[in-house]
Amino acid sequence: MKLDIWSIFIIVIIFQGLFLLFVLLFSKNKKDKKKNQYLLYVILVLIWFLVEFFTVRNKIDVGLNIFYGTRYGSWFLLGPLTYFYFKSITESTWKFSKKEILHFLPFILFVIIIPFIAYKALNDRQIDYGMLSVFDHREKVISTIQYVYSVIFILQFVHLGYFLYRNLKLVNIYSKELVSEYSTLDPRIKWLRYFNMTLLFILLFSAIFLYVLLITDIYRRHLDYIYVLPIGFLFYFITFYFIRTEWKPTDKNFNKYVGSSLNPKLIPEYITTLNQLMDTEKMYLNHNLRLSDLAEKMTLSKHHLSQLINQQYNLSFYDFINKHRTAEAKKIINDHRELKLIQVAFDAGFNNKTSFVNAFKKFEKTTPSKFREAILIS
């Protein structure tokens, strides 16, 4: 067997995936191990797709019909698994229940049961060249099941798109909950969006492949790679970002103030106390300050404190604290122009430069470096 450059690249991606599996399986952190179990399943499925693709491209017969699952709809697995992975991160109390198994019914039916029972009903051309071969212009007699599987092949990508949309909704809700409770966020949180975006790219490239194949009737062997190679980029992102991110638990009842028992008459008193904690005690200098810490200091429930900040300052807790940190950073830059900006960031309460720059740009409409340059020139 002679391997071309593309096949070698696929092998490299497969080994990258195997490395990820090794890291996840032998993680010393039990919480991470439990949390990442769905990520492990996603990686396993993607490795399966890559190995399957490699064997087809290089004409290697595995001898196991179900192994060539993408022809029957094995992408039906990917959507639910990524969704459960996102749920396990964004909803800390969520647990897999028996009803969740229903999400796997399309995979069980079309990839396991029907091919096992009616394998011979699919003609050799579909097995050898893929389910979409029934749509080419050659004369042929096509059975109902052959047409069904041609449609199923396309529907599995639509199915994945539906779950990616649900993933995006989960991330948006989770992001709002995070800024309601935490003053500092791991900048790698954004990679959860990129994870989903990379899967969307895989889906998009699959759609392009299907369009080229079905509409133009043009097929070249290398076209298959437009939806395979992005999997390699996804493995890269997971290796260097996702598995090192600390996912924070959130309270699902936040920002639900209907029927709140917060006493309107005490709001001026609470505001005075809160301003004192910020201006005099400078609690925002604590890198790890949480809403619950501030609420405890004020002898107020964190739900009421969140409501107070949202309604009286029109800010999330995250922005409220970082606005004070930005103001502190401006003072430090003015008073100590010799300090490096990373030192300014830490002294003002930020725990990383990315959050510092983003907050400064948001509240001052400029970057810290440009702000300091303006001071030095004046």
C-alpha positions as CSV (number, residue, x, y, z in Angstrom):
1,M,0.0,0.0,0.0
2,K,1.4,3.3,-1.1
3,L,0.4,6.3,1.0
4,D,-0.1,9.8,-0.5
5,I,0.5,13.0,1.5
6,W,-3.2,13.3,2.3
7,S,-3.3,9.8,3.8
8,I,-0.3,10.6,5.9
9,F,-2.0,13.7,7.1
10,I,-5.0,11.7,8.1
11,I,-2.8,9.3,10.1
12,V,-1.3,12.3,11.9
13,I,-4.8,13.5,12.9
14,I,-5.7,10.0,14.1
15,F,-2.7,9.9,16.4
16,Q,-3.6,13.4,17.7
17,G,-7.0,12.0,18.6
18,L,-5.5,9.0,20.2
19,F,-3.2,11.3,22.3
20,L,-6.3,13.1,23.4
21,L,-8.0,9.9,24.5
22,F,-4.9,8.9,26.5
23,V,-4.9,12.3,28.3
24,L,-8.6,12.1,29.1
25,L,-8.5,8.4,30.2
26,F,-5.6,8.9,32.5
27,S,-6.6,12.2,34.0
28,K,-5.8,12.3,37.7
29,N,-8.6,14.8,38.4
30,K,-11.7,12.7,39.0
31,K,-14.0,15.7,38.4
32,D,-12.4,16.3,35.0
33,K,-12.7,12.6,34.2
34,K,-16.4,12.6,34.8
35,K,-17.0,15.9,33.1
36,N,-15.0,15.0,30.0
37,Q,-16.6,11.6,29.4
38,Y,-18.8,12.9,26.7
39,L,-15.8,14.7,25.1
40,L,-14.1,11.3,25.1
41,Y,-17.0,9.8,23.3
42,V,-17.0,12.6,20.7
43,I,-13.3,12.0,20.1
44,L,-13.8,8.3,19.7
45,V,-16.5,8.8,17.1
46,L,-14.4,11.3,15.2
47,I,-11.5,8.8,15.2
48,W,-13.8,6.2,13.9
49,F,-14.8,8.4,11.0
50,L,-11.2,9.2,10.2
51,V,-10.1,5.5,10.3
52,E,-13.1,4.6,8.2
53,F,-12.2,7.4,5.7
54,F,-8.6,6.2,5.6
55,T,-9.5,2.6,4.8
56,V,-12.0,3.6,2.1
57,R,-9.4,6.0,0.4
58,N,-6.7,3.3,0.5
59,K,-9.0,0.4,-0.4
60,I,-8.5,-1.5,2.8
61,D,-11.3,-4.0,3.6
62,V,-11.9,-4.2,7.3
63,G,-14.5,-7.0,6.8
64,L,-17.0,-5.5,9.2
65,N,-20.1,-3.9,7.6
66,I,-21.0,-1.6,10.5
67,F,-17.5,-0.2,10.5
68,Y,-18.5,1.8,7.4
69,G,-21.2,3.6,9.4
70,T,-21.1,7.0,7.8
71,R,-22.8,5.5,4.8
72,Y,-25.7,4.5,7.0
73,G,-25.9,7.5,9.3
74,S,-23.3,7.3,12.0
75,W,-23.1,11.1,12.1
76,F,-26.4,10.7,14.1
77,L,-24.1,9.9,17.0
78,L,-22.2,13.2,16.9
79,G,-25.0,15.6,17.6
80,P,-26.3,14.1,20.8
81,L,-22.8,13.4,22.2
82,T,-21.7,17.0,21.7
83,Y,-25.0,18.2,23.2
84,F,-24.5,16.1,26.3
85,Y,-20.9,17.4,26.6
86,F,-22.2,21.0,26.5
87,K,-25.0,20.1,29.0
88,S,-22.5,18.6,31.4
89,I,-20.5,21.9,31.3
90,T,-23.2,24.5,31.3
91,E,-25.6,22.8,33.7
92,S,-23.6,21.5,36.6
93,T,-26.6,19.6,38.1
94,W,-27.5,17.8,34.8
95,K,-27.3,14.0,34.8
96,F,-27.9,11.6,31.9
97,S,-31.3,10.1,32.2
98,K,-33.0,7.1,30.5
99,K,-35.1,9.4,28.2
100,E,-31.8,10.8,26.7
101,I,-31.3,7.4,25.0
102,L,-34.1,8.5,22.6
103,H,-31.6,10.8,21.0
104,F,-29.6,7.7,19.8
105,L,-32.6,6.0,18.2
106,P,-31.7,7.2,14.6
107,F,-28.2,5.8,15.0
108,I,-29.4,2.5,16.5
109,L,-32.1,2.1,13.8
110,F,-30.3,3.1,10.7
111,V,-26.7,2.1,11.5
112,I,-27.2,-1.1,13.5
113,I,-30.6,-2.7,13.1
114,I,-31.6,-2.1,9.5
115,P,-28.1,-2.8,8.0
116,F,-27.9,-6.0,10.0
117,I,-31.3,-7.2,8.8
118,A,-31.4,-5.8,5.3
119,Y,-27.8,-5.5,4.2
120,K,-28.4,-7.3,0.9
121,A,-31.2,-4.8,0.0
122,L,-28.5,-2.1,-0.5
123,N,-26.9,-2.6,-3.9
124,D,-23.1,-3.0,-4.3
125,R,-22.7,0.4,-5.9
126,Q,-24.1,2.1,-2.7
127,I,-21.8,0.0,-0.6
128,D,-18.7,0.6,-2.7
129,Y,-19.3,4.3,-3.7
130,G,-21.6,5.6,-1.1
131,M,-25.3,6.1,-0.6
132,L,-25.5,9.1,-2.9
133,S,-24.5,7.1,-5.9
134,V,-28.2,6.5,-6.6
135,F,-28.5,10.1,-7.7
136,D,-26.0,9.8,-10.5
137,H,-27.1,9.9,-14.2
138,R,-26.5,6.2,-14.9
139,E,-29.6,4.1,-15.7
140,K,-30.5,1.8,-12.8
141,V,-33.4,0.3,-10.9
142,I,-33.6,1.7,-7.4
143,S,-35.4,0.1,-4.5
144,T,-37.3,2.0,-1.8
145,I,-34.6,1.2,0.9
146,Q,-31.9,2.5,-1.4
147,Y,-33.7,5.8,-1.8
148,V,-34.3,5.9,2.0
149,Y,-30.6,5.5,2.8
150,S,-29.7,8.2,0.3
151,V,-31.9,10.6,2.1
152,I,-30.7,9.4,5.5
153,F,-27.1,10.1,4.4
154,I,-28.1,13.8,4.0
155,L,-30.4,13.9,7.0
156,Q,-27.6,12.9,9.4
157,F,-25.9,16.2,8.7
158,V,-29.1,18.1,9.2
159,H,-29.5,16.3,12.5
160,L,-26.0,17.4,13.6
161,G,-26.9,21.0,12.6
162,Y,-29.9,20.9,14.9
163,F,-27.9,19.9,17.9
164,L,-25.2,22.4,17.1
165,Y,-27.9,25.1,17.2
166,R,-29.0,23.8,20.6
167,N,-25.4,23.8,21.8
168,L,-25.1,27.5,20.8
169,K,-28.2,28.3,22.9
170,L,-26.7,26.5,25.9
171,V,-23.4,28.5,25.6
172,N,-25.3,31.8,25.4
173,I,-27.3,31.1,28.5
174,Y,-24.2,29.8,30.3
175,S,-22.2,33.0,29.4
176,K,-25.0,35.2,30.9
177,E,-25.0,33.1,34.1
178,L,-21.2,33.3,34.4
179,V,-21.1,37.1,34.3
180,S,-23.8,37.2,36.9
181,E,-21.8,35.3,39.5
182,Y,-18.1,35.7,38.7
183,S,-15.8,38.7,38.6
184,T,-13.1,36.7,36.8
185,L,-13.5,34.4,33.9
186,D,-11.0,32.0,32.3
187,P,-10.5,33.5,28.8
188,R,-10.5,30.0,27.4
189,I,-14.3,29.9,28.1
190,K,-14.6,31.4,24.6
191,W,-13.2,28.1,23.2
192,L,-16.5,26.4,24.0
193,R,-18.0,28.6,21.2
194,Y,-15.0,27.8,19.0
195,F,-15.6,24.1,19.6
196,N,-19.1,24.4,18.3
197,M,-17.9,26.7,15.5
198,T,-15.4,24.1,14.3
199,L,-18.2,21.5,14.2
200,L,-20.2,24.0,12.2
201,F,-17.4,24.3,9.7
202,I,-17.2,20.5,9.4
203,L,-21.0,20.6,8.7
204,L,-20.6,23.5,6.2
205,F,-17.8,21.7,4.3
206,S,-20.0,18.6,4.3
207,A,-22.8,20.7,2.7
208,I,-20.4,22.0,0.1
209,F,-19.3,18.5,-0.7
210,L,-22.9,17.4,-1.1
211,Y,-23.7,20.4,-3.3
212,V,-20.7,19.7,-5.6
213,L,-21.6,16.1,-5.8
214,L,-25.4,16.3,-6.3
215,I,-25.9,19.6,-8.2
216,T,-22.8,19.8,-10.4
217,D,-22.3,16.0,-10.7
218,I,-18.5,16.7,-10.4
219,Y,-16.5,14.3,-8.2
220,R,-12.8,14.2,-7.5
221,R,-11.3,12.0,-4.9
222,H,-9.7,14.9,-3.1
223,L,-13.1,16.6,-2.6
224,D,-13.8,14.2,0.3
225,Y,-11.1,15.9,2.3
226,I,-13.0,19.2,2.6
227,Y,-15.1,17.8,5.4
228,V,-12.4,15.5,6.9
229,L,-9.5,17.7,7.5
230,P,-11.3,20.2,9.9
231,I,-11.5,17.3,12.4
232,G,-7.8,17.7,12.7
233,F,-8.2,21.4,13.7
234,L,-10.8,20.4,16.2
235,F,-8.4,17.9,17.9
236,Y,-5.8,20.7,18.0
237,F,-8.2,23.0,19.8
238,I,-9.2,20.4,22.3
239,T,-5.6,19.5,23.0
240,F,-4.4,23.0,23.7
241,Y,-7.5,24.7,25.2
242,F,-10.6,22.7,26.1
243,I,-9.1,20.1,28.4
244,R,-7.2,22.7,30.4
245,T,-10.2,25.0,31.0
246,E,-11.9,25.2,34.4
247,W,-15.6,25.1,33.8
248,K,-17.4,27.0,36.6
249,P,-20.8,26.0,38.0
250,T,-23.6,28.4,37.8
251,D,-27.0,29.0,39.5
252,K,-29.9,28.6,37.0
253,N,-32.2,30.8,39.1
254,F,-30.2,33.9,38.4
255,N,-31.8,36.9,36.7
256,K,-35.3,35.6,37.5
257,Y,-36.5,38.5,39.6
258,V,-40.3,38.0,39.3
259,G,-41.8,38.0,42.8
260,S,-38.4,39.0,44.3
261,S,-38.6,39.8,48.0
262,L,-35.9,42.6,47.8
263,N,-37.3,45.5,49.9
264,P,-37.3,48.7,47.7
265,K,-37.0,50.9,50.8
266,L,-33.7,49.3,51.7
267,I,-32.1,49.8,48.2
268,P,-30.5,53.2,49.0
269,E,-28.9,51.6,52.1
270,Y,-27.6,48.6,50.1
271,I,-26.2,50.9,47.4
272,T,-24.3,53.0,50.1
273,T,-22.9,49.8,51.6
274,L,-21.9,48.4,48.1
275,N,-20.2,51.6,47.1
276,Q,-18.3,51.7,50.4
277,L,-17.1,48.1,49.8
278,M,-15.9,49.1,46.3
279,D,-14.4,52.6,47.1
280,T,-13.0,52.1,50.6
281,E,-12.3,48.4,51.0
282,K,-11.6,47.8,47.3
283,M,-12.9,44.3,47.3
284,Y,-12.6,44.2,43.5
285,L,-8.8,43.8,44.0
286,N,-9.5,40.2,45.0
287,H,-8.8,38.2,41.7
288,N,-11.2,35.5,42.7
289,L,-14.1,37.6,44.0
290,R,-17.4,36.0,43.6
291,L,-20.9,37.4,43.9
292,S,-21.5,35.1,46.9
293,D,-18.4,36.7,48.7
294,L,-19.7,40.2,48.2
295,A,-23.3,39.2,49.2
296,E,-22.0,37.6,52.4
297,K,-20.1,40.8,53.2
298,M,-23.4,42.8,52.8
299,T,-25.5,40.2,54.7
300,L,-27.6,40.0,51.6
301,S,-28.6,37.0,49.5
302,K,-26.6,36.7,46.3
303,H,-29.9,36.6,44.3
304,H,-30.8,40.0,45.8
305,L,-27.4,41.4,45.2
306,S,-27.4,40.3,41.6
307,Q,-30.8,42.0,41.2
308,L,-29.5,45.2,42.9
309,I,-26.5,45.4,40.5
310,N,-28.5,44.6,37.4
311,Q,-31.3,47.0,38.1
312,Q,-29.4,49.9,39.8
313,Y,-26.2,49.9,37.8
314,N,-27.5,48.3,34.6
315,L,-24.4,46.0,34.7
316,S,-23.8,42.3,35.2
317,F,-21.7,41.5,38.3
318,Y,-18.7,40.7,36.0
319,D,-18.9,44.1,34.4
320,F,-19.6,45.9,37.6
321,I,-16.4,44.6,39.2
322,N,-14.3,45.0,36.1
323,K,-15.5,48.6,35.7
324,H,-14.0,49.3,39.2
325,R,-10.9,47.4,38.2
326,T,-10.5,49.5,35.1
327,A,-10.8,52.7,37.1
328,E,-8.2,51.4,39.5
329,A,-5.9,50.5,36.5
330,K,-6.2,54.1,35.2
331,K,-5.0,55.4,38.6
332,I,-2.1,53.0,38.7
333,I,-1.0,54.0,35.2
334,N,-1.2,57.6,36.1
335,D,0.8,57.2,39.3
336,H,3.3,54.6,38.2
337,R,4.0,55.0,34.6
338,E,7.1,52.8,34.8
339,L,5.1,49.7,35.6
340,K,4.5,47.1,32.9
341,L,0.9,46.7,31.8
342,I,0.7,43.1,33.0
343,Q,1.7,44.3,36.5
344,V,-0.9,47.0,36.3
345,A,-3.5,44.4,35.4
346,F,-2.7,42.2,38.4
347,D,-2.5,45.2,40.8
348,A,-5.9,46.3,39.7
349,G,-7.5,42.9,40.4
350,F,-7.5,41.3,36.9
351,N,-6.0,37.8,36.7
352,N,-5.0,37.9,33.1
353,K,-4.0,40.4,30.4
354,T,-6.8,39.4,28.0
355,S,-9.6,40.3,30.5
356,F,-7.7,43.5,31.4
357,V,-7.5,44.7,27.8
358,N,-11.1,43.7,27.0
359,A,-12.5,45.6,30.0
360,F,-10.4,48.7,29.3
361,K,-11.6,48.8,25.7
362,K,-15.2,48.3,26.8
363,F,-15.2,51.1,29.5
364,E,-12.6,53.5,28.2
365,K,-13.0,52.9,24.4
366,T,-9.2,52.5,24.1
367,T,-6.5,50.0,25.0
368,P,-4.3,50.3,28.1
369,S,-1.2,50.8,26.0
370,K,-2.8,53.7,24.0
371,F,-4.1,55.2,27.3
372,R,-0.5,55.2,28.7
373,E,1.0,56.6,25.5
374,A,-1.4,59.5,25.7
375,I,-0.4,60.2,29.3
376,L,3.3,60.0,28.5
377,I,2.9,62.5,25.6
378,S,0.9,65.0,27.6
